Amino acid sequence: MLRTIEATIDKEGTVDLLETVKLETSHRAIVTILDERVALNSSRPFGLCAGEFAVPDDFDEPLPEDILSSFEGS
């Protein structure tokens, strides 16, 4: 299983997780250190992909039974 958890790391390398993590056993972790110019809580600009795709008119309609059953494992 792979989970992404946001954290900060200070100059001494101390990692501060921004959410509580409870694990039953020890796990390995892969850390990606982002350039400090990247804002941690910045939101994406509205309309970033404008014109690149269209949402179909039936987007909110219920899924056909055969597709729905494949999600439910039946």
Stockholm file with secondary structure:
# STOCKHOLM 1.0

chainA/1-74         MLRTIEATIDKEGTVDLLETVKLETSHRAIVTILDERVALNSSRPFGLCAGEFAVPDDFDEPLPEDILSSFEGS
#=GR chainA/1-74 SS CCCCCCEEECTTCCEEESSCCCCSSCCCCCCCCCCTTSCTTCCCCTTTTTTSCCCCTTTTSCCCHHHHHHHHTC
#=GC SS_cons        CCCCCCEEECTTCCEEESSCCCCSSCCCCCCCCCCTTSCTTCCCCTTTTTTSCCCCTTTTSCCCHHHHHHHHTC
//
